Amino acid sequence: MSRGMKVYGFFIAALALTVMVNIFYEPSEVRALNAVLKQDDKLNSYPYHFRVLAVKNGVAVMTSPRSADVPVPVIIKVIDPSLQNVSVSEERFFEAQQALADLQAYARERAMAQEGISRVIWKLDEEWLLSHGIKLPH
């Protein structure tokens, strides 16, 4: 193998390693916050699992299935399939919506209770939505 090919091979290997690290590396702050959320029985028993994606300057970026762009009834019917044929005006449906809102607020509180976290920003969990057959609006 020529010297140029060796240099090229080394460059490609280094580039691949950099990409892999960026894809799979989870900073310790993020890992610690996600561990707190995973250990919480209230959060863990719910079909949707809130996660921390990033932490920067005391701000935790967390996932949420809720967004103004995605109708809540669609999300609720995925989270609780027993509500598929239930009208959105029924009490059971309202209770399921309220449970999601309450749990999201609880996940935020759990994250903010950790040292160094002063704020939470929500990011739409597009991966979760797509994996459950929910089309994104864009």
Buried (B, 14 or more C-beta within 10 A) or exposed (E): EEEEEEEEEEEEEEEEEEEEEEEEEEEEBBEBBBEBBEEBEEBEEBEBBBBBBBBEEEEBBBBBBBBEEBBBBBBBBBBBEEBEEBEBEEEEBEEBBEBBEEBBEBBBEBBEEBEEBEEBEBEBBBEBBEEBEBEEEE
